[in-house]
Amino acid sequence: MPVRIFLADDHDIVREGVKALLKNRPEWTICGEASDGIQAESLVGELNCNIAILDISMPGKSGLEVAASVSRKHPEIKMLIFTMHSGNALYSAAREAGALGVVQKSFAARDLIPAVEALIDGGNFFPNDPALSSRASERSGFGFT
C-alpha cells in the first residue's frame, strides 16, 4: 500500500537525511516538505498525507503546535515528532498534541523506519517509554526491561 509522508524540519540537511532513510521503502513517497511550522501547517492537510514527520523546534510554529492543529482538522493524518530533545514531558506533550510517536534525531537511523511502520500499522512509537509504545520493542529489535 502506498504511503504518503510529509517532512517538516528547518534544516535542509536533516530533511535530506530523512529522505535518504525513507527512500529504501519504494512504497513510501515524500509528498511534501516544509522548513517552518506555518508552512507545514498549511501544506500537510492539503497534500493528502498519511504521515507527517514534524521537527519540534521550527520557526513560526513548533512541531507540537502543528501537530495539535492538524490533529483537530485532519485526524486521519498520523503525526510523528522528530527531535533532538527527550524526556517524559516531551512524550506527554506529543501525545497531548495528537502525535503518535517521538523519534530522537540521534537515533533516527535505528528508529525512524520502525516508527513509521508502527504508525502505518495503527500503533504508536515512544521507544523510551514502554508503557506508551505499542510497537517499539517489536519493530526496532530491542527490548525493554
Residue frames as qw, qx, qy, qz and C-alpha x, y, z in Angstrom:
[[0.000, 0.889, 0.458, 0.000, 0.00, 0.00, 0.00],
 [0.393, 0.514, -0.044, 0.761, 1.45, 3.41, -0.94],
 [0.435, -0.712, -0.375, 0.405, 2.19, 5.70, 1.99],
 [0.281, 0.759, 0.076, 0.582, 2.47, 9.45, 1.58],
 [0.620, -0.491, -0.297, 0.535, 4.85, 11.12, 4.03],
 [0.112, 0.924, 0.041, 0.362, 5.26, 14.83, 4.74],
 [0.701, -0.141, -0.278, 0.642, 8.52, 16.19, 6.24],
 [0.058, -0.940, -0.058, -0.330, 8.90, 19.40, 8.22],
 [0.720, -0.440, -0.061, 0.533, 12.28, 20.48, 9.54],
 [0.105, 0.978, -0.032, -0.180, 14.00, 23.84, 9.33],
 [0.291, -0.627, 0.626, 0.360, 17.34, 22.28, 8.34],
 [0.697, 0.503, -0.335, -0.386, 17.73, 21.20, 4.71],
 [0.262, 0.434, -0.860, 0.061, 20.41, 18.66, 5.59],
 [0.379, -0.024, 0.802, -0.462, 18.10, 16.96, 8.10],
 [0.735, 0.401, 0.177, -0.518, 15.28, 16.71, 5.56],
 [0.564, 0.550, -0.576, -0.215, 17.72, 15.25, 3.03],
 [0.001, 0.319, -0.915, 0.247, 18.90, 12.70, 5.60],
 [0.571, 0.155, 0.615, -0.522, 15.35, 11.67, 6.44],
 [0.732, 0.508, -0.125, -0.436, 14.54, 11.28, 2.75],
 [0.345, 0.510, -0.787, -0.045, 17.66, 9.12, 2.32],
 [0.252, -0.118, 0.887, -0.368, 16.49, 6.82, 5.13],
 [0.616, 0.331, 0.471, -0.538, 12.92, 6.59, 3.83],
 [0.535, 0.541, -0.405, -0.507, 13.81, 6.02, 0.16],
 [0.012, -0.261, 0.965, 0.024, 14.69, 2.42, 0.96],
 [0.364, 0.358, 0.806, -0.299, 10.97, 1.73, 1.07],
 [0.069, 0.079, 0.585, 0.804, 9.68, 2.08, -2.51],
 [0.165, -0.617, -0.738, -0.218, 6.04, 2.07, -1.37],
 [0.276, -0.760, -0.317, 0.496, 6.67, 5.25, 0.64],
 [0.408, 0.569, 0.231, 0.675, 6.73, 8.64, -1.07],
 [0.219, -0.383, -0.269, 0.856, 7.62, 12.07, 0.19],
 [0.200, 0.719, 0.617, 0.250, 4.55, 14.08, -0.77],
 [0.050, 0.907, 0.070, 0.413, 5.81, 17.42, 0.53],
 [0.628, -0.122, -0.350, 0.684, 8.25, 19.33, 2.69],
 [0.129, -0.940, -0.137, -0.285, 8.33, 22.46, 4.80],
 [0.548, 0.258, -0.404, 0.685, 11.07, 24.42, 6.51],
 [0.106, -0.181, 0.426, -0.880, 8.88, 26.14, 9.10],
 [0.142, 0.269, 0.875, -0.377, 5.82, 25.39, 11.16],
 [0.412, 0.508, 0.180, -0.735, 3.46, 27.80, 9.42],
 [0.432, 0.405, -0.618, -0.518, 4.24, 26.33, 6.01],
 [0.091, 0.043, -0.993, 0.061, 3.93, 22.80, 7.44],
 [0.290, 0.344, 0.676, -0.583, 0.53, 23.51, 8.95],
 [0.508, 0.524, -0.030, -0.683, -0.86, 24.84, 5.69],
 [0.418, 0.428, -0.700, -0.391, 0.59, 22.10, 3.47],
 [0.109, -0.148, 0.970, -0.157, 0.20, 18.89, 5.43],
 [0.490, 0.364, 0.644, -0.463, -3.58, 18.80, 5.20],
 [0.520, 0.641, -0.135, -0.548, -3.68, 19.85, 1.55],
 [0.251, 0.542, -0.755, -0.270, -1.34, 17.15, 0.29],
 [0.919, -0.046, -0.176, -0.349, -3.38, 14.09, 1.29],
 [0.201, 0.515, -0.786, 0.276, -0.60, 12.76, 3.53],
 [0.804, -0.307, -0.503, -0.081, -0.81, 9.62, 5.61],
 [0.723, -0.464, -0.223, 0.460, 2.04, 10.56, 7.95],
 [0.158, 0.915, -0.123, 0.350, 3.68, 13.84, 8.92],
 [0.761, -0.194, -0.260, 0.561, 7.17, 13.86, 10.43],
 [0.039, -0.933, -0.101, -0.344, 7.49, 17.14, 12.32],
 [0.473, 0.209, -0.441, 0.733, 10.57, 18.70, 13.87],
 [0.362, -0.698, -0.554, 0.273, 9.69, 20.02, 17.30],
 [0.257, -0.693, -0.027, 0.673, 11.75, 23.25, 17.00],
 [0.427, 0.422, 0.498, 0.626, 10.90, 25.22, 13.88],
 [0.014, -0.084, -0.034, 0.996, 10.41, 28.90, 13.11],
 [0.411, -0.209, -0.391, -0.797, 6.83, 30.17, 13.13],
 [0.819, -0.320, 0.078, -0.469, 5.19, 27.27, 14.93],
 [0.276, -0.435, 0.853, -0.086, 6.64, 24.30, 16.73],
 [0.336, 0.038, -0.888, -0.311, 6.01, 20.76, 15.59],
 [0.031, -0.312, -0.852, 0.420, 3.80, 20.31, 18.64],
 [0.296, 0.456, 0.198, -0.816, 1.67, 23.31, 17.65],
 [0.407, 0.280, -0.602, -0.627, 1.40, 21.98, 14.10],
 [0.208, -0.074, -0.975, 0.002, 0.50, 18.50, 15.38],
 [0.132, 0.384, 0.673, -0.618, -2.25, 19.90, 17.61],
 [0.382, 0.458, -0.069, -0.800, -3.75, 21.96, 14.79],
 [0.399, 0.245, -0.748, -0.470, -3.53, 19.21, 12.18],
 [0.084, -0.113, -0.975, 0.175, -4.90, 16.53, 14.52],
 [0.300, 0.434, 0.502, -0.686, -8.04, 18.64, 15.08],
 [0.475, 0.535, -0.178, -0.676, -8.58, 19.34, 11.37],
 [0.702, 0.376, -0.549, -0.253, -7.28, 16.06, 9.89],
 [0.674, -0.467, 0.510, -0.262, -7.43, 13.28, 12.48],
 [0.967, 0.241, 0.086, -0.006, -6.63, 10.71, 9.79],
 [0.499, 0.698, -0.402, 0.320, -3.07, 12.06, 9.42],
 [0.857, -0.432, -0.158, 0.231, -0.67, 10.29, 11.77],
 [0.142, 0.913, -0.258, 0.282, 2.00, 12.53, 13.24],
 [0.872, -0.167, -0.186, 0.420, 5.48, 11.70, 14.40],
 [0.160, -0.974, 0.158, 0.024, 7.59, 14.21, 16.32],
 [0.836, 0.270, -0.118, 0.463, 11.25, 14.29, 15.24],
 [0.231, -0.943, 0.097, -0.219, 13.53, 15.98, 17.74],
 [0.489, 0.418, -0.604, 0.471, 16.87, 16.22, 19.47],
 [0.377, -0.444, 0.428, -0.691, 15.05, 16.52, 22.82],
 [0.524, -0.127, -0.842, -0.029, 13.99, 13.68, 25.11],
 [0.051, -0.068, 0.647, -0.758, 12.14, 13.06, 28.33],
 [0.039, 0.448, 0.880, -0.152, 8.78, 12.18, 29.78],
 [0.161, 0.631, 0.247, -0.718, 7.49, 15.75, 29.48],
 [0.179, 0.357, -0.575, -0.714, 8.15, 15.58, 25.72],
 [0.084, -0.157, -0.960, -0.216, 6.22, 12.32, 25.38],
 [0.066, 0.579, 0.683, -0.441, 3.29, 13.76, 27.31],
 [0.170, 0.604, -0.057, -0.776, 3.30, 16.95, 25.21],
 [0.129, 0.193, -0.776, -0.587, 3.50, 14.92, 21.99],
 [0.028, -0.354, -0.935, -0.003, 0.54, 12.75, 22.99],
 [0.090, 0.646, 0.464, -0.600, -1.48, 15.80, 24.06],
 [0.169, 0.529, -0.309, -0.772, -0.78, 17.40, 20.67],
 [0.840, 0.368, 0.130, -0.378, -2.09, 14.31, 18.88],
 [0.352, 0.598, -0.710, -0.125, 1.25, 12.83, 17.81],
 [0.971, -0.117, -0.070, -0.197, 1.51, 9.05, 17.86],
 [0.911, -0.100, -0.047, 0.398, 5.23, 8.89, 18.42],
 [0.107, -0.946, 0.283, 0.118, 8.57, 10.53, 19.01],
 [0.900, 0.194, -0.020, 0.390, 11.89, 9.80, 17.31],
 [0.367, -0.818, 0.191, 0.400, 15.05, 11.36, 18.61],
 [0.532, 0.796, -0.266, -0.113, 17.30, 12.60, 15.82],
 [0.120, -0.646, 0.753, -0.034, 20.31, 10.91, 17.38],
 [0.494, -0.035, 0.865, -0.080, 18.54, 7.55, 16.94],
 [0.602, 0.504, -0.048, -0.617, 16.97, 8.22, 13.54],
 [0.366, 0.415, -0.783, -0.283, 18.99, 5.58, 11.71],
 [0.032, -0.005, -0.975, 0.219, 17.70, 2.95, 14.13],
 [0.183, 0.382, 0.729, -0.537, 14.20, 4.22, 14.92],
 [0.319, 0.342, -0.122, -0.875, 12.72, 6.18, 12.02],
 [0.426, 0.059, -0.761, -0.486, 11.70, 3.25, 9.80],
 [0.247, -0.270, -0.908, 0.204, 10.24, 1.23, 12.73],
 [0.109, 0.370, 0.418, -0.822, 8.39, 4.32, 13.93],
 [0.419, 0.247, -0.331, -0.808, 6.77, 4.94, 10.55],
 [0.399, -0.045, -0.886, -0.231, 5.91, 1.22, 10.29],
 [0.092, -0.291, -0.800, 0.517, 4.30, 1.32, 13.74],
 [0.282, 0.371, 0.171, -0.868, 2.12, 4.28, 12.76],
 [0.435, 0.171, -0.621, -0.629, 1.14, 2.61, 9.47],
 [0.374, -0.122, -0.919, 0.002, 0.14, -0.49, 11.43],
 [0.473, -0.662, -0.371, -0.447, -2.11, 1.56, 13.71],
 [0.709, -0.441, -0.367, 0.410, 0.25, 1.69, 16.68],
 [0.070, -0.987, 0.106, -0.098, 2.44, 4.33, 18.21],
 [0.794, 0.238, -0.272, 0.489, 6.14, 4.78, 18.89],
 [0.293, -0.875, 0.241, -0.300, 7.51, 6.02, 22.20],
 [0.806, 0.238, -0.510, 0.183, 10.72, 3.94, 22.44],
 [0.241, 0.322, -0.623, 0.672, 11.97, 5.27, 25.76],
 [0.455, -0.111, 0.475, -0.745, 8.66, 4.71, 27.50],
 [0.131, -0.024, -0.963, -0.236, 7.47, 1.10, 27.08],
 [0.183, 0.436, 0.732, -0.490, 4.23, 1.89, 28.88],
 [0.358, 0.627, 0.053, -0.690, 3.28, 4.20, 26.00],
 [0.264, 0.477, -0.647, -0.533, 4.63, 2.35, 22.98],
 [0.875, 0.123, 0.294, -0.365, 2.54, -0.35, 21.38],
 [0.900, 0.431, 0.000, 0.059, 5.07, -1.38, 18.76],
 [0.062, 0.891, -0.448, 0.032, 8.50, -0.01, 19.63],
 [0.508, -0.486, 0.711, 0.009, 10.11, -3.15, 21.03],
 [0.786, 0.229, 0.571, 0.066, 8.90, -5.48, 18.30],
 [0.558, 0.823, 0.089, 0.051, 9.67, -3.05, 15.47],
 [0.108, 0.906, -0.401, 0.081, 13.06, -1.73, 16.49],
 [0.825, 0.224, -0.494, 0.159, 14.51, -5.06, 17.53],
 [0.231, 0.283, -0.655, 0.662, 15.37, -4.10, 21.08],
 [0.504, -0.546, -0.666, -0.060, 13.55, -4.98, 24.24],
 [0.188, -0.667, 0.216, -0.688, 12.74, -3.02, 27.33],
 [0.577, -0.200, -0.735, 0.296, 13.36, -4.14, 30.87]]
